[in-house]
Amino acid sequence: MAGLPLDATFVASALCVLLLAGLVKGVIGIGLPLITIPALSFFVGVPQAIAIMSLPILVTNGYQAFASRELASVGRRFWPLLLALLAGVVLGTSLLVTLNERSLYAILGVTVIAFGLLNLSNPSFHLRARGELWLGPPVGFGAGVLGGLSNFFGPPIVLYLVTLKLPRETFVAAVGLAFFVGSIPLYGLLVSFGIYGWGEAMASAVALLPVLLGVKLGERLRQRVPQELFRRLVLGLLLVIGLNLLRRAWL
């Protein structure tokens, strides 16, 4: 794999992108790969950008989950979703060469945008506890299949958690735990496919530093963000994710 461009423009641009993405992640709990991978892919290939972001994504999601006082309650509440997520990742990876990825992006993009608009226009919409019992495992499995196919399993999980009207800290811990669990087999595949080597590991370790700084700054800001504004920020980023999925389907 070709070496990284280490000129001043790349280094300065990458540091700004990583710090901004970490800040967004710290405030609302999501958005790190959405910001960093498209931006870094202007300088390096998409597989290389994914490899560079592997440690920041894995570490920040693990930190988000395991540093939270909500971890135990989140684990008890969402363990069926997490088990289904792992099973879905395995199946999705095995289907990688058989399904039309562009159609998948288009369907998911339309769904995410429609859901985001629904929640913004109707703030009282939410999923009741009875619905959580039967909907959680299918959502986890579907997100895992999508992740195995495309390395992009976040939107279904975020959509589901938004409908539960979780408090900020519970939402952030649940998202972090789900993303952490789903990322482990995905990044194992990067190693097995030869995409992730020592060069990518070193670049990923360096990228971790500005991302963590951004996350810590974002956490301080999150304490000052009202619950309703927090919800709107998450939904606004979901709309951006949906548009990005449609862009990927179109291209």
PyRosetta script that sets phi, psi and omega in degrees:
from pyrosetta import init, pose_from_sequence

init()
pose = pose_from_sequence("MAGLPLDATFVASALCVLLLAGLVKGVIGIGLPLITIPALSFFVGVPQAIAIMSLPILVTNGYQAFASRELASVGRRFWPLLLALLAGVVLGTSLLVTLNERSLYAILGVTVIAFGLLNLSNPSFHLRARGELWLGPPVGFGAGVLGGLSNFFGPPIVLYLVTLKLPRETFVAAVGLAFFVGSIPLYGLLVSFGIYGWGEAMASAVALLPVLLGVKLGERLRQRVPQELFRRLVLGLLLVIGLNLLRRAWL")
pose.set_psi(1, 137.6)
pose.set_omega(1, -176.4)
pose.set_phi(2, -62.9)
pose.set_psi(2, 150.6)
pose.set_omega(2, 179.9)
pose.set_phi(3, -70.6)
pose.set_psi(3, 164.5)
pose.set_omega(3, -179.8)
pose.set_phi(4, -77.4)
pose.set_psi(4, 145.1)
pose.set_omega(4, 174.0)
pose.set_phi(5, -74.6)
pose.set_psi(5, 114.4)
pose.set_omega(5, -173.5)
pose.set_phi(6, -104.5)
pose.set_psi(6, 25.7)
pose.set_omega(6, 177.0)
pose.set_phi(7, -73.4)
pose.set_psi(7, 166.6)
pose.set_omega(7, -174.5)
pose.set_phi(8, -61.9)
pose.set_psi(8, -35.8)
pose.set_omega(8, -179.0)
pose.set_phi(9, -64.1)
pose.set_psi(9, -45.2)
pose.set_omega(9, 179.5)
pose.set_phi(10, -63.8)
pose.set_psi(10, -47.4)
pose.set_omega(10, -176.9)
pose.set_phi(11, -61.7)
pose.set_psi(11, -46.7)
pose.set_omega(11, -179.1)
pose.set_phi(12, -65.0)
pose.set_psi(12, -43.6)
pose.set_omega(12, -180.0)
pose.set_phi(13, -64.3)
pose.set_psi(13, -44.0)
pose.set_omega(13, -179.2)
pose.set_phi(14, -63.0)
pose.set_psi(14, -42.7)
pose.set_omega(14, 179.6)
pose.set_phi(15, -61.4)
pose.set_psi(15, -43.0)
pose.set_omega(15, 179.2)
pose.set_phi(16, -63.7)
pose.set_psi(16, -45.1)
pose.set_omega(16, -179.7)
pose.set_phi(17, -62.7)
pose.set_psi(17, -45.4)
pose.set_omega(17, -177.7)
pose.set_phi(18, -65.6)
pose.set_psi(18, -40.8)
pose.set_omega(18, 179.0)
pose.set_phi(19, -65.9)
pose.set_psi(19, -44.1)
pose.set_omega(19, 179.2)
pose.set_phi(20, -63.5)
pose.set_psi(20, -45.2)
pose.set_omega(20, -179.4)
pose.set_phi(21, -63.6)
pose.set_psi(21, -40.0)
pose.set_omega(21, 176.2)
pose.set_phi(22, -63.3)
pose.set_psi(22, -37.6)
pose.set_omega(22, 178.0)
pose.set_phi(23, -62.1)
pose.set_psi(23, -46.4)
pose.set_omega(23, 178.2)
pose.set_phi(24, -61.7)
pose.set_psi(24, -44.5)
pose.set_omega(24, 178.5)
pose.set_phi(25, -59.6)
pose.set_psi(25, -41.5)
pose.set_omega(25, -179.7)
pose.set_phi(26, -66.8)
pose.set_psi(26, -33.9)
pose.set_omega(26, -177.8)
pose.set_phi(27, -76.8)
pose.set_psi(27, -49.6)
pose.set_omega(27, -171.6)
pose.set_phi(28, -117.6)
pose.set_psi(28, -1.4)
pose.set_omega(28, 172.3)
pose.set_phi(29, 88.1)
pose.set_psi(29, -8.5)
pose.set_omega(29, -178.8)
pose.set_phi(30, -138.4)
pose.set_psi(30, 173.5)
pose.set_omega(30, 170.3)
pose.set_phi(31, 107.1)
pose.set_psi(31, -6.1)
pose.set_omega(31, -175.6)
pose.set_phi(32, -62.1)
pose.set_psi(32, -54.8)
pose.set_omega(32, 179.6)
pose.set_phi(33, -68.7)
pose.set_psi(33, -29.8)
pose.set_omega(33, -179.8)
pose.set_phi(34, -59.9)
pose.set_psi(34, -38.6)
pose.set_omega(34, -177.8)
pose.set_phi(35, -85.0)
pose.set_psi(35, -45.3)
pose.set_omega(35, -168.8)
pose.set_phi(36, -78.3)
pose.set_psi(36, -43.9)
pose.set_omega(36, -172.7)
pose.set_phi(37, -65.7)
pose.set_psi(37, -46.8)
pose.set_omega(37, 175.4)
pose.set_phi(38, -61.8)
pose.set_psi(38, -38.8)
pose.set_omega(38, -178.5)
pose.set_phi(39, -67.6)
pose.set_psi(39, -46.3)
pose.set_omega(39, -179.7)
pose.set_phi(40, -67.5)
pose.set_psi(40, -27.4)
pose.set_omega(40, -178.6)
pose.set_phi(41, -69.5)
pose.set_psi(41, -10.7)
pose.set_omega(41, 171.5)
pose.set_phi(42, -68.7)
pose.set_psi(42, -24.1)
pose.set_omega(42, -175.8)
pose.set_phi(43, -107.6)
pose.set_psi(43, -32.1)
pose.set_omega(43, -179.3)
pose.set_phi(44, -131.7)
pose.set_psi(44, 171.3)
pose.set_omega(44, 177.9)
pose.set_phi(45, -67.0)
pose.set_psi(45, 158.5)
pose.set_omega(45, 179.8)
pose.set_phi(46, -60.3)
pose.set_psi(46, -46.4)
pose.set_omega(46, 177.4)
pose.set_phi(47, -58.0)
pose.set_psi(47, -37.8)
pose.set_omega(47, 179.2)
pose.set_phi(48, -68.7)
pose.set_psi(48, -38.2)
pose.set_omega(48, 177.6)
pose.set_phi(49, -63.4)
pose.set_psi(49, -41.7)
pose.set_omega(49, 177.8)
pose.set_phi(50, -63.0)
pose.set_psi(50, -42.0)
pose.set_omega(50, 179.5)
pose.set_phi(51, -64.1)
pose.set_psi(51, -42.3)
pose.set_omega(51, 179.6)
pose.set_phi(52, -62.1)
pose.set_psi(52, -36.9)
pose.set_omega(52, -176.6)
pose.set_phi(53, -86.0)
pose.set_psi(53, 0.7)
pose.set_omega(53, -174.5)
pose.set_phi(54, -61.8)
pose.set_psi(54, -50.5)
pose.set_omega(54, -179.9)
pose.set_phi(55, -65.6)
pose.set_psi(55, -47.2)
pose.set_omega(55, 177.0)
pose.set_phi(56, -56.3)
pose.set_psi(56, -42.1)
pose.set_omega(56, -179.0)
pose.set_phi(57, -67.0)
pose.set_psi(57, -46.9)
pose.set_omega(57, -177.8)
pose.set_phi(58, -65.1)
pose.set_psi(58, -45.8)
pose.set_omega(58, -176.2)
pose.set_phi(59, -68.7)
pose.set_psi(59, -44.6)
pose.set_omega(59, -178.0)
pose.set_phi(60, -67.1)
pose.set_psi(60, -36.1)
pose.set_omega(60, 176.2)
pose.set_phi(61, -68.1)
pose.set_psi(61, -40.8)
pose.set_omega(61, 176.5)
pose.set_phi(62, -63.5)
pose.set_psi(62, -43.0)
pose.set_omega(62, 177.7)
pose.set_phi(63, -61.8)
pose.set_psi(63, -43.9)
pose.set_omega(63, -179.2)
pose.set_phi(64, -57.7)
pose.set_psi(64, -38.3)
pose.set_omega(64, -177.2)
pose.set_phi(65, -84.1)
pose.set_psi(65, -52.7)
pose.set_omega(65, -168.7)
pose.set_phi(66, -80.4)
pose.set_psi(66, -17.0)
pose.set_omega(66, 176.0)
pose.set_phi(67, -89.0)
pose.set_psi(67, -3.4)
pose.set_omega(67, -176.4)
pose.set_phi(68, -88.5)
pose.set_psi(68, 141.7)
pose.set_omega(68, 173.6)
pose.set_phi(69, -70.1)
pose.set_psi(69, -11.8)
pose.set_omega(69, -179.9)
pose.set_phi(70, -87.5)
pose.set_psi(70, -1.2)
pose.set_omega(70, -171.6)
pose.set_phi(71, -56.5)
pose.set_psi(71, -48.7)
pose.set_omega(71, -176.0)
pose.set_phi(72, -62.0)
pose.set_psi(72, -46.8)
pose.set_omega(72, -179.2)
pose.set_phi(73, -67.8)
pose.set_psi(73, -36.4)
pose.set_omega(73, 177.9)
pose.set_phi(74, -65.9)
pose.set_psi(74, -42.6)
pose.set_omega(74, 178.5)
pose.set_phi(75, -61.7)
pose.set_psi(75, -43.3)
pose.set_omega(75, 178.8)
pose.set_phi(76, -65.6)
pose.set_psi(76, -37.8)
pose.set_omega(76, -174.9)
pose.set_phi(77, -75.8)
pose.set_psi(77, -37.6)
pose.set_omega(77, -169.7)
pose.set_phi(78, -113.1)
pose.set_psi(78, 13.9)
pose.set_omega(78, -178.2)
pose.set_phi(79, -60.4)
pose.set_psi(79, -34.9)
pose.set_omega(79, 176.9)
pose.set_phi(80, -62.9)
pose.set_psi(80, -38.4)
pose.set_omega(80, 177.4)
pose.set_phi(81, -63.4)
pose.set_psi(81, -40.8)
pose.set_omega(81, -177.0)
pose.set_phi(82, -67.5)
pose.set_psi(82, -41.3)
pose.set_omega(82, 177.5)
pose.set_phi(83, -64.5)
pose.set_psi(83, -41.9)
pose.set_omega(83, 178.5)
pose.set_phi(84, -65.7)
pose.set_psi(84, -34.5)
pose.set_omega(84, 177.7)
pose.set_phi(85, -60.7)
pose.set_psi(85, -45.6)
pose.set_omega(85, 179.4)
pose.set_phi(86, -63.0)
pose.set_psi(86, -42.8)
pose.set_omega(86, 178.4)
pose.set_phi(87, -62.5)
pose.set_psi(87, -39.4)
pose.set_omega(87, 179.5)
pose.set_phi(88, -65.8)
pose.set_psi(88, -37.8)
pose.set_omega(88, 178.6)
pose.set_phi(89, -60.9)
pose.set_psi(89, -43.5)
pose.set_omega(89, 179.8)
pose.set_phi(90, -61.8)
pose.set_psi(90, -46.3)
pose.set_omega(90, 179.9)
pose.set_phi(91, -66.4)
pose.set_psi(91, -44.5)
pose.set_omega(91, -178.6)
pose.set_phi(92, -59.8)
pose.set_psi(92, -39.2)
pose.set_omega(92, 178.6)
pose.set_phi(93, -64.4)
pose.set_psi(93, -38.7)
pose.set_omega(93, 179.8)
pose.set_phi(94, -70.2)
pose.set_psi(94, -22.4)
pose.set_omega(94, 179.5)
pose.set_phi(95, -94.2)
pose.set_psi(95, 4.4)
pose.set_omega(95, -170.3)
pose.set_phi(96, -54.0)
pose.set_psi(96, -36.0)
pose.set_omega(96, -174.3)
pose.set_phi(97, -94.8)
pose.set_psi(97, 2.4)
pose.set_omega(97, -172.6)
pose.set_phi(98, -112.8)
pose.set_psi(98, -19.3)
pose.set_omega(98, -175.3)
pose.set_phi(99, -106.3)
pose.set_psi(99, 155.2)
pose.set_omega(99, 179.9)
pose.set_phi(100, -81.8)
pose.set_psi(100, 106.0)
pose.set_omega(100, -175.3)
pose.set_phi(101, -66.7)
pose.set_psi(101, -34.7)
pose.set_omega(101, -178.3)
pose.set_phi(102, -64.0)
pose.set_psi(102, -41.8)
pose.set_omega(102, 177.7)
pose.set_phi(103, -63.3)
pose.set_psi(103, -38.9)
pose.set_omega(103, 179.0)
pose.set_phi(104, -61.9)
pose.set_psi(104, -45.4)
pose.set_omega(104, 178.4)
pose.set_phi(105, -61.4)
pose.set_psi(105, -42.1)
pose.set_omega(105, -177.6)
pose.set_phi(106, -63.8)
pose.set_psi(106, -47.2)
pose.set_omega(106, -179.3)
pose.set_phi(107, -62.3)
pose.set_psi(107, -46.2)
pose.set_omega(107, -178.5)
pose.set_phi(108, -66.3)
pose.set_psi(108, -40.3)
pose.set_omega(108, 179.8)
pose.set_phi(109, -60.6)
pose.set_psi(109, -45.9)
pose.set_omega(109, 178.6)
pose.set_phi(110, -63.0)
pose.set_psi(110, -41.3)
pose.set_omega(110, -179.4)
pose.set_phi(111, -63.6)
pose.set_psi(111, -45.2)
pose.set_omega(111, -178.4)
pose.set_phi(112, -63.7)
pose.set_psi(112, -45.1)
pose.set_omega(112, -179.3)
pose.set_phi(113, -64.4)
pose.set_psi(113, -44.6)
pose.set_omega(113, -179.9)
pose.set_phi(114, -61.9)
pose.set_psi(114, -41.6)
pose.set_omega(114, -179.5)
pose.set_phi(115, -67.5)
pose.set_psi(115, -42.3)
pose.set_omega(115, 179.4)
pose.set_phi(116, -61.1)
pose.set_psi(116, -43.8)
pose.set_omega(116, 178.7)
pose.set_phi(117, -65.3)
pose.set_psi(117, -38.7)
pose.set_omega(117, 178.5)
pose.set_phi(118, -60.9)
pose.set_psi(118, -45.3)
pose.set_omega(118, -177.9)
pose.set_phi(119, -71.0)
pose.set_psi(119, -34.0)
pose.set_omega(119, 178.1)
pose.set_phi(120, -69.5)
pose.set_psi(120, -36.0)
pose.set_omega(120, -178.5)
pose.set_phi(121, -84.9)
pose.set_psi(121, -20.9)
pose.set_omega(121, -177.9)
pose.set_phi(122, -134.9)
pose.set_psi(122, 78.5)
pose.set_omega(122, -174.8)
pose.set_phi(123, -60.8)
pose.set_psi(123, -19.2)
pose.set_omega(123, -178.1)
pose.set_phi(124, -80.5)
pose.set_psi(124, -8.3)
pose.set_omega(124, -178.7)
pose.set_phi(125, -66.5)
pose.set_psi(125, 126.8)
pose.set_omega(125, 176.4)
pose.set_phi(126, -159.3)
pose.set_psi(126, 162.3)
pose.set_omega(126, 179.9)
pose.set_phi(127, -94.7)
pose.set_psi(127, 129.7)
pose.set_omega(127, 179.9)
pose.set_phi(128, -81.1)
pose.set_psi(128, 165.4)
pose.set_omega(128, -174.9)
pose.set_phi(129, -58.8)
pose.set_psi(129, -36.3)
pose.set_omega(129, 180.0)
pose.set_phi(130, -62.6)
pose.set_psi(130, -38.1)
pose.set_omega(130, 177.8)
pose.set_phi(131, -68.9)
pose.set_psi(131, -31.1)
pose.set_omega(131, -179.4)
pose.set_phi(132, -62.5)
pose.set_psi(132, -34.4)
pose.set_omega(132, -176.5)
pose.set_phi(133, -61.7)
pose.set_psi(133, -39.6)
pose.set_omega(133, -176.4)
pose.set_phi(134, -100.2)
pose.set_psi(134, -18.7)
pose.set_omega(134, -175.5)
pose.set_phi(135, -90.5)
pose.set_psi(135, -26.9)
pose.set_omega(135, -175.5)
pose.set_phi(136, -57.1)
pose.set_psi(136, -54.6)
pose.set_omega(136, -179.3)
pose.set_phi(137, -60.1)
pose.set_psi(137, -44.3)
pose.set_omega(137, 176.4)
pose.set_phi(138, -61.4)
pose.set_psi(138, -37.6)
pose.set_omega(138, 177.4)
pose.set_phi(139, -63.7)
pose.set_psi(139, -45.1)
pose.set_omega(139, 178.8)
pose.set_phi(140, -61.7)
pose.set_psi(140, -42.9)
pose.set_omega(140, -179.3)
pose.set_phi(141, -65.7)
pose.set_psi(141, -45.5)
pose.set_omega(141, 179.3)
pose.set_phi(142, -62.9)
pose.set_psi(142, -40.2)
pose.set_omega(142, 177.8)
pose.set_phi(143, -64.4)
pose.set_psi(143, -37.9)
pose.set_omega(143, 178.4)
pose.set_phi(144, -65.9)
pose.set_psi(144, -41.8)
pose.set_omega(144, 177.4)
pose.set_phi(145, -60.6)
pose.set_psi(145, -45.9)
pose.set_omega(145, 178.6)
pose.set_phi(146, -61.2)
pose.set_psi(146, -41.5)
pose.set_omega(146, 179.2)
pose.set_phi(147, -65.0)
pose.set_psi(147, -40.3)
pose.set_omega(147, 177.8)
pose.set_phi(148, -64.9)
pose.set_psi(148, -31.8)
pose.set_omega(148, -179.8)
pose.set_phi(149, -79.9)
pose.set_psi(149, -34.5)
pose.set_omega(149, -166.4)
pose.set_phi(150, -138.5)
pose.set_psi(150, 1.0)
pose.set_omega(150, -175.7)
pose.set_phi(151, 61.0)
pose.set_psi(151, 31.3)
pose.set_omega(151, -174.6)
pose.set_phi(152, -142.6)
pose.set_psi(152, 75.6)
pose.set_omega(152, -175.5)
pose.set_phi(153, -104.6)
pose.set_psi(153, 6.6)
pose.set_omega(153, -174.9)
pose.set_phi(154, -69.6)
pose.set_psi(154, -48.2)
pose.set_omega(154, -171.8)
pose.set_phi(155, -53.7)
pose.set_psi(155, -46.5)
pose.set_omega(155, -179.8)
pose.set_phi(156, -60.2)
pose.set_psi(156, -39.0)
pose.set_omega(156, -179.3)
pose.set_phi(157, -68.5)
pose.set_psi(157, -43.8)
pose.set_omega(157, 179.3)
pose.set_phi(158, -64.3)
pose.set_psi(158, -42.9)
pose.set_omega(158, 176.7)
pose.set_phi(159, -55.3)
pose.set_psi(159, -47.3)
pose.set_omega(159, -178.0)
pose.set_phi(160, -63.3)
pose.set_psi(160, -46.2)
pose.set_omega(160, -177.6)
pose.set_phi(161, -67.7)
pose.set_psi(161, -33.6)
pose.set_omega(161, 177.3)
pose.set_phi(162, -62.6)
pose.set_psi(162, -39.0)
pose.set_omega(162, -178.6)
pose.set_phi(163, -66.0)
pose.set_psi(163, -20.1)
pose.set_omega(163, -179.1)
pose.set_phi(164, -83.4)
pose.set_psi(164, -6.4)
pose.set_omega(164, 179.8)
pose.set_phi(165, 54.8)
pose.set_psi(165, 47.3)
pose.set_omega(165, -179.0)
pose.set_phi(166, -71.6)
pose.set_psi(166, 147.3)
pose.set_omega(166, 170.0)
pose.set_phi(167, -60.0)
pose.set_psi(167, 158.6)
pose.set_omega(167, -174.8)
pose.set_phi(168, -52.0)
pose.set_psi(168, -52.6)
pose.set_omega(168, -173.6)
pose.set_phi(169, -67.4)
pose.set_psi(169, -36.6)
pose.set_omega(169, 177.2)
pose.set_phi(170, -66.8)
pose.set_psi(170, -41.7)
pose.set_omega(170, 178.4)
pose.set_phi(171, -60.7)
pose.set_psi(171, -48.1)
pose.set_omega(171, -177.8)
pose.set_phi(172, -62.6)
pose.set_psi(172, -43.2)
pose.set_omega(172, 179.7)
pose.set_phi(173, -65.4)
pose.set_psi(173, -41.6)
pose.set_omega(173, -179.1)
pose.set_phi(174, -66.6)
pose.set_psi(174, -43.2)
pose.set_omega(174, 177.7)
pose.set_phi(175, -62.1)
pose.set_psi(175, -46.9)
pose.set_omega(175, -179.2)
pose.set_phi(176, -60.0)
pose.set_psi(176, -43.8)
pose.set_omega(176, -179.1)
pose.set_phi(177, -65.4)
pose.set_psi(177, -44.8)
pose.set_omega(177, -179.7)
pose.set_phi(178, -63.6)
pose.set_psi(178, -45.3)
pose.set_omega(178, -179.7)
pose.set_phi(179, -65.8)
pose.set_psi(179, -37.2)
pose.set_omega(179, 179.2)
pose.set_phi(180, -64.5)
pose.set_psi(180, -48.0)
pose.set_omega(180, -179.6)
pose.set_phi(181, -61.9)
pose.set_psi(181, -43.1)
pose.set_omega(181, -178.5)
pose.set_phi(182, -70.8)
pose.set_psi(182, -27.3)
pose.set_omega(182, -176.0)
pose.set_phi(183, -75.7)
pose.set_psi(183, -28.6)
pose.set_omega(183, -173.9)
pose.set_phi(184, -58.2)
pose.set_psi(184, -53.3)
pose.set_omega(184, 178.7)
pose.set_phi(185, -66.9)
pose.set_psi(185, -31.9)
pose.set_omega(185, -179.5)
pose.set_phi(186, -64.3)
pose.set_psi(186, -45.0)
pose.set_omega(186, -178.8)
pose.set_phi(187, -75.4)
pose.set_psi(187, -23.4)
pose.set_omega(187, 170.6)
pose.set_phi(188, -61.7)
pose.set_psi(188, -35.5)
pose.set_omega(188, 178.3)
pose.set_phi(189, -68.0)
pose.set_psi(189, -35.1)
pose.set_omega(189, 176.6)
pose.set_phi(190, -57.2)
pose.set_psi(190, -41.2)
pose.set_omega(190, 179.1)
pose.set_phi(191, -67.4)
pose.set_psi(191, -46.3)
pose.set_omega(191, -176.7)
pose.set_phi(192, -66.1)
pose.set_psi(192, -29.3)
pose.set_omega(192, 179.5)
pose.set_phi(193, -86.9)
pose.set_psi(193, -1.0)
pose.set_omega(193, 177.8)
pose.set_phi(194, 79.2)
pose.set_psi(194, 11.4)
pose.set_omega(194, 179.7)
pose.set_phi(195, -80.9)
pose.set_psi(195, -28.4)
pose.set_omega(195, -174.7)
pose.set_phi(196, -107.7)
pose.set_psi(196, 105.5)
pose.set_omega(196, 178.5)
pose.set_phi(197, -118.2)
pose.set_psi(197, -166.0)
pose.set_omega(197, -177.4)
pose.set_phi(198, -65.1)
pose.set_psi(198, -37.8)
pose.set_omega(198, 179.4)
pose.set_phi(199, -62.4)
pose.set_psi(199, -44.8)
pose.set_omega(199, 178.8)
pose.set_phi(200, -66.9)
pose.set_psi(200, -36.7)
pose.set_omega(200, 179.2)
pose.set_phi(201, -63.3)
pose.set_psi(201, -42.6)
pose.set_omega(201, 179.3)
pose.set_phi(202, -66.4)
pose.set_psi(202, -43.5)
pose.set_omega(202, 178.1)
pose.set_phi(203, -63.4)
pose.set_psi(203, -37.7)
pose.set_omega(203, 179.8)
pose.set_phi(204, -66.6)
pose.set_psi(204, -38.6)
pose.set_omega(204, 178.4)
pose.set_phi(205, -65.6)
pose.set_psi(205, -39.8)
pose.set_omega(205, 177.5)
pose.set_phi(206, -65.9)
pose.set_psi(206, -41.4)
pose.set_omega(206, -179.6)
pose.set_phi(207, -64.0)
pose.set_psi(207, -25.3)
pose.set_omega(207, -178.2)
pose.set_phi(208, -62.9)
pose.set_psi(208, -33.5)
pose.set_omega(208, -174.0)
pose.set_phi(209, -64.3)
pose.set_psi(209, -54.1)
pose.set_omega(209, 178.6)
pose.set_phi(210, -66.6)
pose.set_psi(210, -30.5)
pose.set_omega(210, 177.8)
pose.set_phi(211, -64.7)
pose.set_psi(211, -45.8)
pose.set_omega(211, 179.4)
pose.set_phi(212, -63.5)
pose.set_psi(212, -37.7)
pose.set_omega(212, 176.0)
pose.set_phi(213, -61.0)
pose.set_psi(213, -44.9)
pose.set_omega(213, 177.9)
pose.set_phi(214, -62.3)
pose.set_psi(214, -40.8)
pose.set_omega(214, 179.6)
pose.set_phi(215, -62.1)
pose.set_psi(215, -44.0)
pose.set_omega(215, -179.5)
pose.set_phi(216, -64.2)
pose.set_psi(216, -39.7)
pose.set_omega(216, 176.3)
pose.set_phi(217, -65.1)
pose.set_psi(217, -41.4)
pose.set_omega(217, 179.8)
pose.set_phi(218, -64.3)
pose.set_psi(218, -36.2)
pose.set_omega(218, 178.2)
pose.set_phi(219, -61.6)
pose.set_psi(219, -39.9)
pose.set_omega(219, 178.8)
pose.set_phi(220, -64.9)
pose.set_psi(220, -39.2)
pose.set_omega(220, 178.1)
pose.set_phi(221, -66.7)
pose.set_psi(221, -35.9)
pose.set_omega(221, -176.9)
pose.set_phi(222, -60.9)
pose.set_psi(222, -32.9)
pose.set_omega(222, 179.2)
pose.set_phi(223, -65.3)
pose.set_psi(223, -18.0)
pose.set_omega(223, -178.5)
pose.set_phi(224, -103.0)
pose.set_psi(224, 0.5)
pose.set_omega(224, -177.4)
pose.set_phi(225, -94.1)
pose.set_psi(225, 121.2)
pose.set_omega(225, 176.9)
pose.set_phi(226, -61.0)
pose.set_psi(226, 154.0)
pose.set_omega(226, -176.0)
pose.set_phi(227, -56.5)
pose.set_psi(227, -44.0)
pose.set_omega(227, -177.6)
pose.set_phi(228, -67.8)
pose.set_psi(228, -39.5)
pose.set_omega(228, 176.9)
pose.set_phi(229, -65.7)
pose.set_psi(229, -38.1)
pose.set_omega(229, 176.4)
pose.set_phi(230, -58.5)
pose.set_psi(230, -46.2)
pose.set_omega(230, 179.7)
pose.set_phi(231, -60.6)
pose.set_psi(231, -41.9)
pose.set_omega(231, -179.1)
pose.set_phi(232, -68.4)
pose.set_psi(232, -35.4)
pose.set_omega(232, 176.5)
pose.set_phi(233, -63.6)
pose.set_psi(233, -43.4)
pose.set_omega(233, 178.3)
pose.set_phi(234, -62.2)
pose.set_psi(234, -46.4)
pose.set_omega(234, -179.8)
pose.set_phi(235, -65.2)
pose.set_psi(235, -37.5)
pose.set_omega(235, 177.3)
pose.set_phi(236, -62.7)
pose.set_psi(236, -41.1)
pose.set_omega(236, 177.7)
pose.set_phi(237, -68.5)
pose.set_psi(237, -33.3)
pose.set_omega(237, 175.2)
pose.set_phi(238, -60.4)
pose.set_psi(238, -40.4)
pose.set_omega(238, 177.4)
pose.set_phi(239, -62.2)
pose.set_psi(239, -40.5)
pose.set_omega(239, 177.2)
pose.set_phi(240, -63.5)
pose.set_psi(240, -42.2)
pose.set_omega(240, 177.6)
pose.set_phi(241, -60.4)
pose.set_psi(241, -43.9)
pose.set_omega(241, 179.6)
pose.set_phi(242, -60.8)
pose.set_psi(242, -43.6)
pose.set_omega(242, 177.9)
pose.set_phi(243, -64.9)
pose.set_psi(243, -37.1)
pose.set_omega(243, 178.2)
pose.set_phi(244, -65.6)
pose.set_psi(244, -37.7)
pose.set_omega(244, 176.8)
pose.set_phi(245, -64.1)
pose.set_psi(245, -41.3)
pose.set_omega(245, 177.0)
pose.set_phi(246, -64.7)
pose.set_psi(246, -36.6)
pose.set_omega(246, 177.3)
pose.set_phi(247, -62.6)
pose.set_psi(247, -43.3)
pose.set_omega(247, 179.5)
pose.set_phi(248, -65.5)
pose.set_psi(248, -36.7)
pose.set_omega(248, 177.4)
pose.set_phi(249, -66.2)
pose.set_psi(249, -40.3)
pose.set_omega(249, -178.2)
pose.set_phi(250, -68.4)
pose.set_psi(250, -41.2)
pose.set_omega(250, -176.6)
pose.set_phi(251, -81.1)
pose.dump_pdb("model.pdb")
